[in-house]
Amino acid sequence: MAVIHHTTLKPTKTELLAGWLPGRPWYRGGPAPVLERSGGFRLDDPEGEVGIEFIVATDTASPERTAYLAPLTYRGAPLEGAEHALVGTMEHGVLGTRWVYDGCHDPVLVTETLALIEGRAQAMAQSVSDTPDRDVIRSCTAAPLPLDGFTPEPADDADGTRLPAPNGTVLRVHRVLEPVAGQRPPAPEDALGHVTAGWPGPDDNRLWAVFMTLSRA
């Protein structure tokens, strides 16, 4: 399991995201988002090399407060062929330079996300080592997905990120979250699988949203 280091990051994750988000086709805000890290969870890389994190980053620049989902991977060296997916680099107080990628382009994150939906991977707490995150709920009715050698080919649009997956399925990453206060929203009716998670809201209510759905292509 991944070890969470409570140390310095320069720049911070929200600072990196504030420079990256406005260039995304699904971004809804102005040129200078004011981000707070509201919640999220982690997944473990079975090889122990890649950090995997799903961050809920809330833009507080306007009263409407828009919550974005940012799946990120952290690597100790550049990911070959993924220059277009680089969010930036940061200096980690323990691990040194880390290359931060939009995780939808990283095969480690996508493979472990599909394993999470299938129930073969466990969501982990965002800020505590070796602790499962029981607030992350998943479901799956799809046939087993063959993931050996799977290479993600994501496409962004105004609604989020679409990832063709094995067996004629599509993983949809909901980049702009639609939070519901106090209760978990149901999975979409046509979903073969989904992931729902929660985070603390500004008025002490817990907010919940569907993070990802798996459906037929």
Legacy VTK file of the C-alpha trace (Angstrom):
# vtk DataFile Version 3.0
C-alpha trace
ASCII
DATASET POLYDATA
POINTS 217 float
0.000 0.000 0.000
1.087 3.560 -0.702
2.703 5.590 2.065
1.319 9.121 2.427
4.115 11.607 3.130
3.014 14.745 4.986
5.621 17.067 3.526
6.082 20.113 1.299
5.022 20.331 -2.355
6.219 23.123 -4.627
4.019 24.072 -6.374
1.021 22.604 -4.577
-1.458 20.364 -6.361
-4.127 23.068 -6.435
-1.615 25.535 -7.862
-0.783 23.105 -10.671
-4.458 22.483 -11.361
-5.290 26.198 -11.376
-2.951 26.669 -14.332
-4.127 23.524 -16.137
-7.911 23.551 -15.760
-8.741 26.618 -17.897
-7.405 24.850 -20.989
-9.779 21.896 -20.675
-12.899 21.759 -22.910
-15.096 20.794 -19.932
-13.918 23.693 -17.741
-16.778 26.062 -16.800
-15.037 28.947 -15.001
-13.075 32.108 -15.705
-9.399 32.540 -16.563
-8.183 32.368 -12.939
-9.888 29.675 -10.848
-9.579 29.861 -7.071
-9.295 26.217 -6.071
-9.646 24.369 -2.805
-8.980 20.670 -2.425
-12.329 19.445 -1.147
-11.875 15.677 -1.121
-11.072 12.594 -3.134
-9.406 9.220 -2.720
-6.423 7.199 -3.831
-5.749 3.869 -5.492
-2.662 1.727 -5.040
-0.351 0.844 -7.906
0.331 -2.910 -7.535
3.936 -2.255 -8.592
4.353 0.498 -6.008
5.837 2.967 -8.509
3.017 5.326 -9.480
0.955 7.520 -7.164
-2.751 7.530 -8.088
-5.119 10.159 -6.733
-8.612 11.411 -7.567
-8.927 15.019 -6.391
-12.148 16.966 -6.003
-11.006 20.536 -6.688
-13.683 23.159 -6.060
-13.502 26.508 -7.835
-14.619 29.127 -5.306
-14.111 32.128 -7.599
-17.876 32.594 -7.894
-20.742 31.939 -5.462
-21.885 28.915 -7.509
-18.802 26.853 -6.525
-18.008 24.308 -9.254
-16.488 20.970 -8.234
-14.093 19.367 -10.730
-12.761 15.814 -10.691
-9.031 15.603 -11.406
-7.588 12.068 -11.667
-3.827 12.468 -11.336
-0.786 10.240 -11.402
2.581 11.049 -9.826
5.719 9.559 -11.318
9.403 9.691 -10.516
10.311 9.982 -14.222
8.483 11.166 -17.352
5.884 8.822 -18.870
7.028 8.087 -22.401
4.666 9.389 -25.063
2.504 11.319 -22.619
3.942 14.807 -22.969
0.504 16.115 -23.996
-0.973 14.830 -20.720
1.577 16.463 -18.412
-0.101 18.745 -15.870
3.289 19.887 -14.569
6.128 18.977 -12.246
6.456 19.581 -8.530
9.145 19.181 -5.919
8.190 16.695 -3.213
9.914 17.172 0.138
10.711 13.451 0.417
10.569 11.982 -3.102
12.098 14.844 -5.085
10.841 15.813 -8.539
7.468 14.326 -9.445
5.914 14.402 -12.910
2.164 14.954 -12.581
-0.112 13.629 -15.340
-3.762 13.770 -16.255
-4.427 10.224 -15.103
-6.929 9.473 -17.869
-3.875 9.154 -20.154
-1.931 6.943 -17.737
-2.482 3.186 -18.183
-1.777 2.529 -14.489
-4.602 4.780 -13.298
-7.088 3.623 -15.923
-6.371 -0.065 -15.292
-6.758 0.344 -11.524
-9.923 2.411 -11.980
-11.529 -0.366 -14.003
-10.351 -2.842 -11.359
-12.028 -0.658 -8.717
-15.323 -0.703 -10.632
-15.080 -4.491 -10.941
-14.376 -4.845 -7.211
-10.795 -6.076 -7.590
-9.170 -2.877 -6.233
-9.869 -0.974 -3.019
-10.282 2.787 -2.783
-7.900 4.201 -0.186
-8.068 7.275 2.034
-6.635 10.393 0.447
-4.441 11.543 3.349
-3.925 8.503 5.630
-1.631 5.572 4.830
-2.966 2.012 4.643
-6.583 3.037 5.263
-9.486 1.985 3.007
-11.973 4.701 2.074
-15.354 3.121 2.834
-17.219 6.166 1.496
-16.286 5.209 -2.061
-19.071 3.010 -3.477
-18.778 1.018 -6.673
-20.948 -1.348 -8.687
-20.490 -3.532 -11.738
-22.746 -5.808 -13.789
-20.431 -6.018 -16.800
-18.594 -9.146 -17.860
-14.962 -9.336 -16.643
-12.785 -6.837 -18.478
-9.508 -8.133 -19.989
-6.990 -5.450 -19.019
-3.611 -6.991 -19.895
-1.833 -4.598 -22.238
-4.730 -2.136 -22.224
-3.761 1.322 -23.514
-6.116 4.226 -22.779
-7.186 6.511 -25.611
-9.196 9.236 -23.860
-11.158 11.985 -25.574
-12.275 15.163 -23.834
-15.471 17.027 -24.673
-17.668 19.604 -22.994
-19.132 16.955 -20.667
-15.951 15.267 -19.475
-13.623 12.492 -20.594
-14.634 9.429 -22.582
-12.380 6.351 -22.444
-13.050 3.350 -24.694
-12.638 0.220 -22.564
-12.496 -3.532 -23.272
-15.520 -5.614 -24.354
-17.196 -2.746 -26.178
-17.588 -0.591 -23.090
-16.849 3.075 -22.382
-15.630 4.628 -19.151
-16.985 8.142 -18.656
-15.100 10.329 -16.185
-17.420 13.064 -14.913
-15.066 16.036 -14.767
-17.716 18.525 -13.617
-19.373 16.908 -10.632
-23.061 17.287 -9.800
-23.122 17.058 -6.004
-26.143 15.964 -3.983
-26.273 16.951 -0.320
-26.787 14.305 2.319
-27.338 11.196 0.194
-25.601 9.135 -2.451
-27.033 9.624 -5.940
-28.100 6.454 -7.751
-26.105 5.054 -10.631
-27.380 6.100 -14.070
-29.990 3.655 -15.363
-27.918 2.537 -18.362
-24.675 2.088 -16.403
-22.879 -1.264 -16.316
-20.771 0.064 -13.451
-20.080 3.225 -11.523
-18.110 4.902 -8.729
-19.699 7.316 -6.244
-17.848 9.205 -3.508
-18.420 12.049 -1.060
-16.634 15.065 0.392
-17.363 17.750 3.021
-19.526 20.617 1.778
-19.169 24.279 2.766
-22.131 24.149 5.182
-21.095 20.944 6.992
-23.347 18.808 4.777
-21.656 15.895 3.098
-21.812 16.142 -0.683
-21.999 13.079 -2.934
-21.577 12.656 -6.676
-21.105 10.028 -9.339
-17.428 10.208 -10.300
-17.343 7.659 -13.126
-19.688 5.428 -15.070
-19.073 2.374 -17.256
-21.549 1.803 -20.063
-21.885 0.165 -23.450
-20.232 1.976 -26.326
LINES 1 218
217 0 1 2 3 4 5 6 7 8 9 10 11 12 13 14 15 16 17 18 19 20 21 22 23 24 25 26 27 28 29 30 31 32 33 34 35 36 37 38 39 40 41 42 43 44 45 46 47 48 49 50 51 52 53 54 55 56 57 58 59 60 61 62 63 64 65 66 67 68 69 70 71 72 73 74 75 76 77 78 79 80 81 82 83 84 85 86 87 88 89 90 91 92 93 94 95 96 97 98 99 100 101 102 103 104 105 106 107 108 109 110 111 112 113 114 115 116 117 118 119 120 121 122 123 124 125 126 127 128 129 130 131 132 133 134 135 136 137 138 139 140 141 142 143 144 145 146 147 148 149 150 151 152 153 154 155 156 157 158 159 160 161 162 163 164 165 166 167 168 169 170 171 172 173 174 175 176 177 178 179 180 181 182 183 184 185 186 187 188 189 190 191 192 193 194 195 196 197 198 199 200 201 202 203 204 205 206 207 208 209 210 211 212 213 214 215 216
